[in-house]
Amino acid sequence: MRAADGRFWSKVIKGPRPEGCWFWVGAISDDGYGRVTVNRDGHTRAVRPHRYAYWLLTGVWLDDTPSLMHDCDEPLCIHASADPGSHLVPGSHRENMLGRIKKRRHSNGTGLRYWGVGRVAQSDRSRRLRDELLANGWNQERIAAIRFNHDPDTPTLF
């Protein structure tokens, strides 16, 4: 393993179950997705950590296209593999947009968690999730609360 790869993996926190998300806890862009700087082919460039992880684990480098879709709908997840358990699946832009509609994440959707709340709120949510993981490690209840856009410190009735 190269030193750069070791630095990359030091910014990842994996869930306790093999099929769970692997969260990027490094830099986060203003759209709520991760960001990492890598050297490739003699050039330094910023890439999405899920794309870099996909390359490290499958050997397939994806340029700006095709899309790399998150089956788990978690912007910070980088769980990639060549096996069927991967949370990241390459596809066309069209497939990504159709999947977004199917999962009710499009602008008119009423579906999942935090979609449609705007770029700032999505970025804030990702940063809260990253900060929680860095401060307290993997605490399923607190992580689930943030992922579903709830305050983890608010007591529940049940």
N, C-alpha and C positions, 0 to 999 in steps of 0.2 A: 504494500500500500504506500502510495506517495504521501509526503508530508501534507500536501494540499488536501488530499482526500481525508486524512486524519482530522485536519482542521474543520473540514466540511461536516464530518460525522459527529464532531464534538458539539455541533449546533443542532442536534436532532435528539428528541426524546421520544422513545418508542413506548407504546402502551403495553400493559402487562399481557395481553393476549396476542398470539401470533397474527390473527386476522385484523387487529386494530390499526388505527391510524398511527403514523409516525409524524410527529409535529416538528416543523422547522421553528427554532427559537432564536434565530439570528435576525438580521435586518428585515424589516417589513416595509414594502412600498406603500404609497398613498392609496392603493386600491385594495389593500388587505392581503395581498399575496407576498410571499417571501422574495428576497433578493440576495444574491450572492455574486461576488466578483471572482471570475476564474480566468486562468490563462489557458488558451487553447490555440494551437496553430500559430504561436508567436504573437498572439494578440490578447490583450486584457479586455474583458467585457463583462457587463452585468447580465446575469441570466436568472431565470426562475429556478429556485432550488429543486422543485419537483422535476424539471427537465434535466437538470444536472444529475440528480439521483437516478433518473430513468437511464441515462447514459451509463453511469457507473455500474448499475445492476443488470442491464440488458446488453450493453455494448452498442446500442443503437443511438447515434447522435441525431436529434431532430433539430433541423434549422427552425426558422420562425414558423414554418408550416411543416407538417400538419399540426393541428391542435393536440394538446395532451389533456384529455378530459379526466376530471376527478369523479369517479363513481361514488365516492363518499360525500361529495359536495362540501368538502372542507378545504378552503384555500391554503391552509398551512400544512396540509398533509403531503408527504413525499414518499409514501409507501409504494414502491415500485418493484416489480419483478417480472421475469419472463413467464412466470407461472400464472395460473388462473386467479390466484389470490391478490393480484395487484390492484391497488386503488386507482392506478393511472393507466389510461387506455388511449393510444393514438387514434386519431380520427380526423376527418375533414372539418372545416369550419361549419359546413352545413350540418354535419352530424352533431357537432357541439351545440348548435342553435336548436336543432330538433330535440336533443336531449334536455336542453334547458326548458323548452316548452313542455315536454312530457313530464318533467319533474316540477313544473309550475314555478320556475325561478325567473321567468321572463317578466318584463315590466308590468304586465297586467295580471301576473300570477298572485295568488294569495297563499302560496305554499310555504316552503320551508323557512324556518327560523328567522333569518335576518335579511333575506333577499328582498330587494326593492327598497331598502332603507337608505340607500345612497352611499356614495363612495367614502365619505368621512366616517359614517357610522360603521361601515364594514371594516375600514382600517382600524378604527378604535376597538372594535370587537376582537380583531386579530391580535392587536397589541395587548389587550387585557388577557387573552388566552395565553400568549407567550409569557407575559409577566407572571401569571399564576403558575405556569409550569416551572419557570425558573425559580420562583420564590418557594413553592411548596411541593414540587415534584408532581407525580401522577396521583391526583386525588379525584377519582371518578365522579363523585358528586359535584365537586366544585367545577371541574372541567365541563361536565354536562350542563351545568347552570349557565356558564359563559357561552357555550356553543349554542344554546337555545335562547341566548340573549336575555338571561335573567341575572340578577345580582346574587352572587354566591353567598353573600353575607346576610341576605334577607331570610329570616326564619320561615319555614313552610308550616302549613297547618297539619300536615300528616307526614 
